[in-house]
Amino acid sequence: MARIAGVNLPKGKRIEVALTYIYGIGRSASRKILAELKINLDTKVEDLKPEQEQKIREAIGKLATEGDLRRQVGDNIKRLQEIGTYRGFRHRRHLPVRGQRTKTNARTKRGKRKTMGSGKTKVEKK
């Protein structure tokens, strides 16, 4: 099992897909890195040679990934909130930021549906 940027890559996966387990690296970035290093995309993680692993580590070390990238994103959101922008306000309220509707949808941001009911109090029978 290869460990790159503090993430254990799954053995049985192709290296192209396995690199996407690292926060900040998607399919396109993964392909660019592997093309640059002349590593076949279909190579399994378990079949990588130690030199190839080291080359990948060095290439990914140049990019902002994992903790650094998460911190950077968090700082950007904090900055928006501090200067009082509309986007910062939406982040603070845990609402969609990019103009999506909220009357319906937005369930992932707003959480489980809460229905009001009739408003009547239930009478217990004796």
VEXMI-307313 format. One record per residue: residue in three letters; x, y, z of N, C-alpha, C in turn; residue number from 1. Coordinates in pm, 1 decimal, always signed. Layout:
// VEXMI-307313
+-----+----------+----------+----------+----------+----------+----------+----------+----------+----------+-----+
|   r |      npx |      npy |      npz |     capx |     capy |     capz |      cpx |      cpy |      cpz |   k |
+-----+----------+----------+----------+----------+----------+----------+----------+----------+----------+-----+
| ALA |        X |        Y |        Z |        X |        Y |        Z |        X |        Y |        Z | NUM |
...
+-----+----------+----------+----------+----------+----------+----------+----------+----------+----------+-----+
END
This chain:
// VEXMI-307313
+-----+----------+----------+----------+----------+----------+----------+----------+----------+----------+-----+
|   r |      npx |      npy |      npz |     capx |     capy |     capz |      cpx |      cpy |      cpz |   k |
+-----+----------+----------+----------+----------+----------+----------+----------+----------+----------+-----+
| MET |    +84.4 |   -118.1 |     +0.0 |     +0.0 |     +0.0 |     +0.0 |    +89.2 |   +124.9 |     +0.0 |   1 |
| ALA |    +74.2 |   +206.9 |   -102.3 |   +155.2 |   +328.5 |   -114.8 |    +94.7 |   +439.3 |    -29.4 |   2 |
| ARG |   +181.4 |   +513.6 |    +37.0 |   +136.7 |   +627.3 |   +118.3 |   +194.0 |   +754.3 |    +57.7 |   3 |
| ILE |   +104.4 |   +836.0 |     +3.6 |   +146.2 |   +959.5 |    -62.1 |    +66.0 |  +1075.0 |     -3.2 |   4 |
| ALA |   +133.4 |  +1181.6 |    +34.7 |    +71.6 |  +1301.9 |    +93.1 |    -14.0 |  +1268.0 |   +215.1 |   5 |
| GLY |    +29.6 |  +1168.6 |   +292.8 |    -42.4 |  +1131.6 |   +413.8 |   -167.2 |  +1050.3 |   +391.1 |   6 |
| VAL |   -185.9 |   +997.9 |   +268.6 |   -304.2 |   +918.2 |   +234.7 |   -259.0 |   +781.1 |   +186.9 |   7 |
| ASN |   -321.8 |   +677.6 |   +240.5 |   -294.3 |   +541.3 |   +192.8 |   -374.1 |   +517.2 |    +65.7 |   8 |
| LEU |   -304.4 |   +488.8 |    -42.7 |   -372.5 |   +462.1 |   -169.2 |   -411.6 |   +314.5 |   -174.4 |   9 |
| PRO |   -534.1 |   +284.0 |   -221.6 |   -578.4 |   +144.7 |   -226.6 |   -497.6 |    +63.2 |   -327.3 |  10 |
| LYS |   -457.1 |    -58.1 |   -288.0 |   -367.9 |   -142.4 |   -370.0 |   -425.2 |   -179.4 |   -506.2 |  11 |
| GLY |   -548.2 |   -225.1 |   -510.2 |   -603.0 |   -284.2 |   -632.1 |   -647.1 |   -185.1 |   -737.6 |  12 |
| LYS |   -641.5 |    -55.9 |   -709.6 |   -690.1 |    +44.3 |   -805.4 |   -580.3 |    +84.8 |   -903.8 |  13 |
| ARG |   -626.2 |   +134.9 |  -1019.9 |   -532.7 |   +194.1 |  -1115.9 |   -479.9 |   +322.5 |  -1054.5 |  14 |
| ILE |   -355.1 |   +355.2 |  -1083.9 |   -290.7 |   +471.5 |  -1022.3 |   -364.0 |   +600.6 |  -1057.4 |  15 |
| GLU |   -421.0 |   +607.5 |  -1177.3 |   -496.3 |   +726.9 |  -1219.3 |   -611.6 |   +754.8 |  -1123.1 |  16 |
| VAL |   -683.1 |   +650.7 |  -1083.3 |   -797.5 |   +663.9 |   -992.9 |   -750.4 |   +677.3 |   -848.5 |  17 |
| ALA |   -647.3 |   +603.5 |   -811.7 |   -599.3 |   +603.6 |   -673.4 |   -550.9 |   +741.6 |   -630.5 |  18 |
| LEU |   -490.9 |   +817.2 |   -720.8 |   -441.6 |   +950.2 |   -684.7 |   -555.4 |  +1045.4 |   -649.8 |  19 |
| THR |   -676.5 |  +1016.9 |   -698.2 |   -790.1 |  +1104.2 |   -667.8 |   -835.9 |  +1089.9 |   -522.9 |  20 |
| TYR |   -781.4 |   +993.5 |   -448.1 |   -813.0 |   +979.5 |   -306.1 |   -746.7 |  +1090.5 |   -224.5 |  21 |
| ILE |   -652.2 |  +1161.2 |   -286.4 |   -584.1 |  +1272.4 |   -220.5 |   -666.7 |  +1397.7 |   -242.4 |  22 |
| TYR |   -700.4 |  +1468.5 |   -133.8 |   -782.1 |  +1589.6 |   -142.0 |   -707.9 |  +1693.7 |   -225.3 |  23 |
| GLY |   -774.9 |  +1743.2 |   -328.7 |   -715.0 |  +1844.4 |   -414.7 |   -665.4 |  +1789.9 |   -547.0 |  24 |
| ILE |   -672.0 |  +1656.7 |   -565.3 |   -630.6 |  +1597.5 |   -692.7 |   -749.3 |  +1523.3 |   -752.3 |  25 |
| GLY |   -789.9 |  +1567.4 |   -869.7 |   -898.8 |  +1502.8 |   -941.5 |   -842.8 |  +1420.9 |  -1056.4 |  26 |
| ARG |   -932.5 |  +1377.2 |  -1143.0 |   -890.1 |  +1294.2 |  -1255.9 |   -794.8 |  +1367.7 |  -1349.1 |  27 |
| SER |   -827.9 |  +1492.7 |  -1382.7 |   -744.3 |  +1564.1 |  -1480.1 |   -605.4 |  +1592.0 |  -1423.4 |  28 |
| ALA |   -597.8 |  +1633.1 |  -1297.1 |   -467.1 |  +1658.5 |  -1235.0 |   -386.8 |  +1529.1 |  -1225.9 |  29 |
| SER |   -455.6 |  +1420.0 |  -1194.9 |   -390.9 |  +1289.8 |  -1185.9 |   -329.4 |  +1251.1 |  -1320.7 |  30 |
| ARG |   -406.2 |  +1269.7 |  -1427.5 |   -356.5 |  +1237.1 |  -1562.4 |   -236.4 |  +1323.3 |  -1599.6 |  31 |
| LYS |   -242.2 |  +1453.5 |  -1566.4 |   -130.6 |  +1544.0 |  -1598.8 |     -2.6 |  +1500.9 |  -1527.7 |  32 |
| ILE |    -16.3 |  +1469.0 |  -1398.4 |   +100.2 |  +1427.5 |  -1319.4 |   +161.5 |  +1301.5 |  -1379.3 |  33 |
| LEU |    +76.5 |  +1202.0 |  -1410.4 |   +126.6 |  +1074.0 |  -1461.9 |   +185.3 |  +1088.7 |  -1601.9 |  34 |
| ALA |   +126.3 |  +1175.6 |  -1684.9 |   +180.4 |  +1198.7 |  -1819.1 |   +317.4 |  +1265.8 |  -1809.4 |  35 |
| GLU |   +329.9 |  +1360.2 |  -1717.1 |   +455.6 |  +1430.8 |  -1694.5 |   +566.0 |  +1335.0 |  -1651.2 |  36 |
| LEU |   +528.6 |  +1237.6 |  -1567.5 |   +625.7 |  +1141.1 |  -1515.2 |   +640.8 |  +1017.4 |  -1603.9 |  37 |
| LYS |   +563.4 |  +1012.2 |  -1713.5 |   +565.4 |   +900.0 |  -1808.4 |   +535.4 |   +766.4 |  -1738.5 |  38 |
| ILE |   +428.3 |   +768.2 |  -1658.0 |   +380.9 |   +645.7 |  -1591.0 |   +249.6 |   +607.5 |  -1656.3 |  39 |
| ASN |   +234.3 |   +480.4 |  -1690.1 |   +113.5 |   +431.6 |  -1754.7 |     -6.2 |   +448.0 |  -1660.9 |  40 |
| LEU |   -118.6 |   +497.7 |  -1714.4 |   -238.2 |   +520.8 |  -1634.1 |   -298.7 |   +390.7 |  -1581.0 |  41 |
| ASP |   -275.8 |   +280.9 |  -1653.3 |   -337.4 |   +152.8 |  -1615.9 |   -256.8 |    +75.4 |  -1511.3 |  42 |
| THR |   -144.3 |   +128.0 |  -1469.3 |    -62.2 |    +60.1 |  -1368.6 |   -137.1 |    +55.7 |  -1236.3 |  43 |
| LYS |   -138.1 |    -60.4 |  -1174.5 |   -200.9 |    -73.7 |  -1042.6 |   -105.5 |    -17.3 |   -936.7 |  44 |
| VAL |   -161.7 |    +26.7 |   -825.4 |    -80.8 |    +85.6 |   -717.3 |    +19.7 |    -16.1 |   -665.1 |  45 |
| GLU |    -23.6 |   -140.6 |   -652.6 |    +66.1 |   -244.4 |   -598.6 |   +182.1 |   -275.7 |   -692.5 |  46 |
| ASP |   +167.3 |   -243.7 |   -824.0 |   +272.3 |   -271.8 |   -922.0 |   +371.2 |   -156.3 |   -939.9 |  47 |
| LEU |   +351.5 |    -45.8 |   -867.9 |   +442.4 |    +67.9 |   -880.7 |   +580.0 |    +33.9 |   -823.7 |  48 |
| LYS |   +681.9 |    +80.8 |   -891.7 |   +818.6 |    +62.8 |   -841.2 |   +845.2 |   +174.3 |   -739.8 |  49 |
| PRO |   +934.1 |   +150.4 |   -645.1 |   +964.8 |   +252.6 |   -544.0 |  +1011.9 |   +386.2 |   -604.6 |  50 |
| GLU |  +1084.9 |   +379.9 |   -716.4 |  +1130.0 |   +504.3 |   -780.5 |  +1010.6 |   +583.5 |   -834.1 |  51 |
| GLN |   +912.6 |   +510.1 |   -891.8 |   +793.1 |   +576.5 |   -943.6 |   +714.1 |   +641.2 |   -830.2 |  52 |
| GLU |   +700.8 |   +568.7 |   -718.6 |   +631.6 |   +624.2 |   -601.9 |   +698.2 |   +753.5 |   -556.6 |  53 |
| GLN |   +829.9 |   +752.5 |   -551.8 |   +904.2 |   +870.2 |   -507.0 |   +883.0 |   +987.3 |   -602.2 |  54 |
| LYS |   +882.6 |   +960.1 |   -733.3 |   +859.7 |  +1065.6 |   -833.0 |   +720.9 |  +1127.1 |   -814.3 |  55 |
| ILE |   +621.3 |  +1040.6 |   -790.2 |   +484.3 |  +1088.6 |   -769.1 |   +479.0 |  +1175.7 |   -643.0 |  56 |
| ARG |   +544.7 |  +1128.8 |   -535.4 |   +548.6 |  +1206.5 |   -409.8 |   +605.5 |  +1347.1 |   -433.2 |  57 |
| GLU |   +713.9 |  +1353.5 |   -508.6 |   +778.2 |  +1482.5 |   -535.8 |   +687.6 |  +1573.4 |   -619.0 |  58 |
| ALA |   +621.1 |  +1515.8 |   -720.1 |   +532.2 |  +1594.5 |   -806.7 |   +413.0 |  +1647.5 |   -727.2 |  59 |
| ILE |   +357.9 |  +1565.8 |   -639.1 |   +242.7 |  +1607.5 |   -559.3 |   +285.3 |  +1704.4 |   -449.1 |  60 |
| GLY |   +408.8 |  +1692.1 |   -403.1 |   +460.8 |  +1783.4 |   -302.0 |   +462.2 |  +1928.6 |   -347.3 |  61 |
| LYS |   +468.7 |  +1951.0 |   -477.3 |   +469.2 |  +2086.4 |   -531.6 |   +330.1 |  +2149.3 |   -532.3 |  62 |
| LEU |   +226.4 |  +2066.6 |   -525.5 |    +87.9 |  +2115.2 |   -529.3 |    +33.8 |  +2138.0 |   -388.7 |  63 |
| ALA |    -66.9 |  +2223.0 |   -377.9 |   -137.3 |  +2240.6 |   -249.7 |   -239.7 |  +2127.8 |   -239.0 |  64 |
| THR |   -220.7 |  +2039.6 |   -141.2 |   -313.3 |  +1927.4 |   -124.0 |   -342.0 |  +1906.7 |    +24.1 |  65 |
| GLU |   -438.3 |  +1820.1 |    +51.3 |   -475.5 |  +1779.0 |   +187.6 |   -489.0 |  +1894.7 |   +284.7 |  66 |
| GLY |   -414.8 |  +1893.8 |   +395.1 |   -432.1 |  +1991.6 |   +502.5 |   -410.1 |  +2135.2 |   +458.6 |  67 |
| ASP |   -308.2 |  +2159.3 |   +376.3 |   -279.8 |  +2295.2 |   +329.7 |   -397.0 |  +2350.4 |   +249.3 |  68 |
| LEU |   -450.8 |  +2267.8 |   +159.6 |   -561.2 |  +2312.4 |    +75.0 |   -687.9 |  +2332.5 |   +157.2 |  69 |
| ARG |   -716.6 |  +2241.8 |   +250.9 |   -833.5 |  +2256.8 |   +337.8 |   -823.1 |  +2385.7 |   +419.3 |  70 |
| ARG |   -703.9 |  +2414.0 |   +471.3 |   -681.7 |  +2536.6 |   +548.8 |   -702.7 |  +2659.5 |   +461.5 |  71 |
| GLN |   -652.8 |  +2652.5 |   +338.4 |   -665.1 |  +2764.3 |   +245.0 |   -812.4 |  +2792.8 |   +215.1 |  72 |
| VAL |   -889.5 |  +2687.4 |   +188.4 |  -1032.4 |  +2702.9 |   +159.4 |  -1104.4 |  +2759.5 |   +281.6 |  73 |
| GLY |  -1072.7 |  +2706.0 |   +400.3 |  -1133.6 |  +2755.6 |   +524.1 |  -1102.5 |  +2902.5 |   +548.4 |  74 |
| ASP |   -977.6 |  +2941.0 |   +522.5 |   -937.6 |  +3080.9 |   +539.8 |  -1012.3 |  +3172.1 |   +442.8 |  75 |
| ASN |  -1030.9 |  +3124.7 |   +319.7 |  -1104.6 |  +3204.7 |   +220.9 |  -1247.9 |  +3228.8 |   +266.3 |  76 |
| ILE |  -1312.2 |  +3124.2 |   +319.7 |  -1450.6 |  +3136.8 |   +367.9 |  -1455.1 |  +3231.4 |   +487.9 |  77 |
| LYS |  -1359.4 |  +3216.7 |   +579.8 |  -1352.5 |  +3304.1 |   +697.8 |  -1336.3 |  +3450.8 |   +656.4 |  78 |
| ARG |  -1251.4 |  +3473.6 |   +556.3 |  -1229.5 |  +3610.2 |   +507.4 |  -1358.4 |  +3669.8 |   +452.7 |  79 |
| LEU |  -1433.8 |  +3590.8 |   +374.8 |  -1560.8 |  +3638.4 |   +319.6 |  -1658.4 |  +3674.5 |   +431.8 |  80 |
| GLN |  -1659.3 |  +3593.8 |   +537.5 |  -1749.8 |  +3620.2 |   +649.8 |  -1708.9 |  +3747.7 |   +723.8 |  81 |
| GLU |  -1579.2 |  +3765.8 |   +742.6 |  -1530.2 |  +3882.0 |   +817.4 |  -1557.9 |  +4013.7 |   +747.1 |  82 |
| ILE |  -1543.0 |  +4015.7 |   +614.3 |  -1563.9 |  +4141.8 |   +543.4 |  -1711.2 |  +4166.1 |   +512.6 |  83 |
| GLY |  -1796.2 |  +4069.0 |   +551.0 |  -1941.0 |  +4089.9 |   +542.8 |  -2000.6 |  +4077.0 |   +404.7 |  84 |
| THR |  -1943.3 |  +3993.1 |   +321.1 |  -2000.2 |  +3975.1 |   +187.5 |  -2125.5 |  +3888.2 |   +193.3 |  85 |
| TYR |  -2202.8 |  +3893.1 |    +88.3 |  -2322.9 |  +3811.9 |    +78.2 |  -2286.8 |  +3664.3 |    +84.0 |  86 |
| ARG |  -2180.2 |  +3625.2 |    +12.7 |  -2136.3 |  +3484.9 |    +14.0 |  -2096.3 |  +3440.4 |   +154.2 |  87 |
| GLY |  -2028.5 |  +3529.1 |   +226.4 |  -1988.9 |  +3497.4 |   +363.6 |  -2109.7 |  +3478.6 |   +453.3 |  88 |
| PHE |  -2210.2 |  +3563.4 |   +432.9 |  -2335.1 |  +3554.1 |   +509.8 |  -2404.1 |  +3421.1 |   +482.6 |  89 |
| ARG |  -2407.1 |  +3380.0 |   +356.4 |  -2470.3 |  +3251.7 |   +319.5 |  -2393.3 |  +3134.2 |   +382.3 |  90 |
| HIS |  -2260.0 |  +3142.4 |   +383.4 |  -2180.7 |  +3038.0 |   +447.6 |  -2212.7 |  +3031.1 |   +595.9 |  91 |
| ARG |  -2220.8 |  +3146.9 |   +661.4 |  -2246.4 |  +3151.5 |   +805.2 |  -2381.6 |  +3089.1 |   +838.9 |  92 |
| ARG |  -2481.9 |  +3110.4 |   +751.4 |  -2616.2 |  +3057.7 |   +775.0 |  -2634.9 |  +2914.1 |   +726.3 |  93 |
| HIS |  -2530.3 |  +2855.5 |   +669.0 |  -2535.7 |  +2719.9 |   +612.6 |  -2642.6 |  +2708.4 |   +505.0 |  94 |
| LEU |  -2642.5 |  +2805.7 |   +414.6 |  -2735.6 |  +2805.6 |   +302.0 |  -2655.3 |  +2798.6 |   +172.6 |  95 |
| PRO |  -2720.7 |  +2763.0 |    +60.7 |  -2647.1 |  +2758.3 |    -66.4 |  -2587.1 |  +2894.7 |    -99.7 |  96 |
| VAL |  -2465.2 |  +2893.3 |   -152.3 |  -2390.8 |  +3016.5 |   -173.3 |  -2404.9 |  +3067.8 |   -316.4 |  97 |
| ARG |  -2426.7 |  +2979.7 |   -410.4 |  -2415.7 |  +3018.4 |   -551.4 |  -2550.0 |  +3039.6 |   -621.1 |  98 |
| GLY |  -2645.5 |  +3095.6 |   -550.7 |  -2769.6 |  +3138.3 |   -615.3 |  -2874.1 |  +3030.8 |   -636.7 |  99 |
| GLN |  -2858.4 |  +2913.0 |   -578.0 |  -2958.1 |  +2809.1 |   -595.8 |  -3084.8 |  +2842.7 |   -517.6 | 100 |
| ARG |  -3195.2 |  +2784.8 |   -559.9 |  -3321.4 |  +2809.2 |   -489.9 |  -3323.5 |  +2732.7 |   -358.7 | 101 |
| THR |  -3398.7 |  +2784.5 |   -262.2 |  -3405.4 |  +2716.6 |   -132.8 |  -3548.1 |  +2682.5 |    -91.5 | 102 |
| LYS |  -3647.8 |  +2729.1 |   -167.0 |  -3785.9 |  +2695.0 |   -129.9 |  -3804.1 |  +2543.8 |   -139.9 | 103 |
| THR |  -3753.5 |  +2487.1 |   -247.2 |  -3745.5 |  +2341.8 |   -258.8 |  -3598.3 |  +2310.2 |   -280.2 | 104 |
| ASN |  -3561.5 |  +2186.7 |   -271.9 |  -3422.0 |  +2143.3 |   -288.6 |  -3333.1 |  +2195.6 |   -175.0 | 105 |
| ALA |  -3204.0 |  +2201.8 |   -195.2 |  -3104.5 |  +2244.2 |    -95.6 |  -3108.3 |  +2156.9 |    +30.2 | 106 |
| ARG |  -3143.7 |  +2029.6 |    +15.3 |  -3157.8 |  +1943.3 |   +132.6 |  -3022.7 |  +1913.6 |   +197.1 | 107 |
| THR |  -2917.6 |  +1900.3 |   +118.5 |  -2788.1 |  +1867.2 |   +178.5 |  -2739.3 |  +1981.3 |   +266.0 | 108 |
| LYS |  -2764.9 |  +2102.3 |   +228.2 |  -2721.9 |  +2216.3 |   +307.4 |  -2813.6 |  +2239.4 |   +427.0 | 109 |
| ARG |  -2945.1 |  +2228.6 |   +405.6 |  -3041.0 |  +2265.8 |   +509.8 |  -3077.1 |  +2152.2 |   +603.4 | 110 |
| GLY |  -3044.7 |  +2030.2 |   +566.9 |  -3072.9 |  +1917.2 |   +655.3 |  -3208.8 |  +1854.6 |   +629.9 | 111 |
| LYS |  -3252.7 |  +1770.2 |   +723.0 |  -3376.3 |  +1695.0 |   +709.8 |  -3496.8 |  +1787.4 |   +709.6 | 112 |
| ARG |  -3601.4 |  +1750.0 |   +633.4 |  -3723.5 |  +1830.5 |   +627.0 |  -3791.2 |  +1837.4 |   +763.2 | 113 |
| LYS |  -3837.6 |  +1956.7 |   +798.7 |  -3912.3 |  +1973.4 |   +923.5 |  -4051.3 |  +2020.7 |   +886.4 | 114 |
| THR |  -4151.9 |  +1939.1 |   +909.6 |  -4288.7 |  +1979.7 |   +877.6 |  -4354.8 |  +2037.0 |  +1001.8 | 115 |
| MET |  -4444.7 |  +2129.9 |   +980.6 |  -4507.5 |  +2198.6 |  +1092.3 |  -4625.0 |  +2119.1 |  +1150.6 | 116 |
| GLY |  -4699.2 |  +2049.0 |  +1069.2 |  -4817.8 |  +1979.4 |  +1119.7 |  -4933.8 |  +2075.9 |  +1131.2 | 117 |
| SER |  -5040.9 |  +2036.3 |  +1200.1 |  -5162.4 |  +2118.3 |  +1207.9 |  -5152.1 |  +2225.0 |  +1315.8 | 118 |
| GLY |  -5063.7 |  +2207.7 |  +1412.6 |  -5051.9 |  +2305.4 |  +1520.0 |  -5134.9 |  +2270.4 |  +1641.9 | 119 |
| LYS |  -5222.8 |  +2170.3 |  +1627.5 |  -5307.0 |  +2128.1 |  +1739.9 |  -5225.6 |  +2045.3 |  +1838.1 | 120 |
| THR |  -5258.1 |  +2058.6 |  +1966.3 |  -5194.2 |  +1973.5 |  +2065.2 |  -5274.5 |  +1845.4 |  +2078.2 | 121 |
| LYS |  -5204.8 |  +1734.6 |  +2091.1 |  -5273.8 |  +1606.6 |  +2098.7 |  -5331.7 |  +1587.2 |  +2238.4 | 122 |
| VAL |  -5456.8 |  +1537.3 |  +2244.2 |  -5523.0 |  +1510.4 |  +2372.0 |  -5504.7 |  +1362.7 |  +2403.0 | 123 |
| GLU |  -5455.8 |  +1333.9 |  +2522.3 |  -5437.3 |  +1194.7 |  +2560.8 |  -5568.7 |  +1135.7 |  +2609.0 | 124 |
| LYS |  -5598.5 |  +1012.1 |  +2565.0 |  -5719.3 |   +943.6 |  +2607.5 |  -5692.2 |   +868.9 |  +2735.9 | 125 |
| LYS |  -5792.3 |   +869.9 |  +2826.0 |  -5776.4 |   +799.3 |  +2953.5 |  -5843.0 |   +665.9 |  +2952.6 | 126 |
+-----+----------+----------+----------+----------+----------+----------+----------+----------+----------+-----+
END
